[in-house]
Amino acid sequence: MIDIHAHVLPFLDDGAADLHESLEMARMAVLEGIQAVIATPHHANGQFDNAASDVRKAVASLQDELEAHRIPLRLYPGQEIRGYSELLQDWERGALLTLADTSYLLLEFPSGQVPTKALEWIHELSISGITAIIAHPERNKELAGSPDTLAGLIEAGALAQVTSHSLTGAFGRSIQKNALHMCRSRLIHFVASDAHNVKQRPFALQEAFSLLKKEAGKEVADICRENAELLLSKESIPYRQPQLAKKRWSFFVK
Ligand SMILES: [Fe+2]
């Protein structure tokens, strides 16, 4: 498996607290069957700024440590970029990282709403050949309440990534329900861990994929798994028309 969103680098944000924790996380990833992780420290979220050059240095340094400790995990640079007013200017001047130097960029919205400029960012990035991947839309209040809005962003050229812990129910039933509804509606293209540490927020990708397969079907789970592989191979990800599924109100997973 490939994980396209994780906070494994030490000292940069609210992810791994130190090198020891980064190494523990890497060992856990390998045990789960993860071969490669794109390290995506927070950027421009009001709390953390992680310049592209700093992320590259941190990835190279942790990769050296993984090799020294014989942990067979490949790391790639990325950023989880909060939408902000200078996003397009910073992209144009080369200040932002895509995921693993591909043409895909991880874009995070604040949890309460969708920024008014979101469509403009997605559109302008796509004109320059970049696809925005919306991080965990199931945790965004506006998108959770309006899957149509997410469908509009996808039709404008974005893709979307659900977080493993949302699917497993670790963030509560409401978020789990949103996550599954979005997956069933073909609004989700990736499952990623957004792992922050070894205890409260480890990877849980294996568990998330099992649950997704059970609740949304093998095809949906397989597509999400394969899309991460396509991304890392710099291959294009096939467009799938969103199909808004009916919400399941009467029963729900354990
Ligand atoms: Fe994240």
Residues whose N, C-alpha, C, O or C-beta is under 5 A from the ligand:
A	BS01	LIG	T40 E80 D194
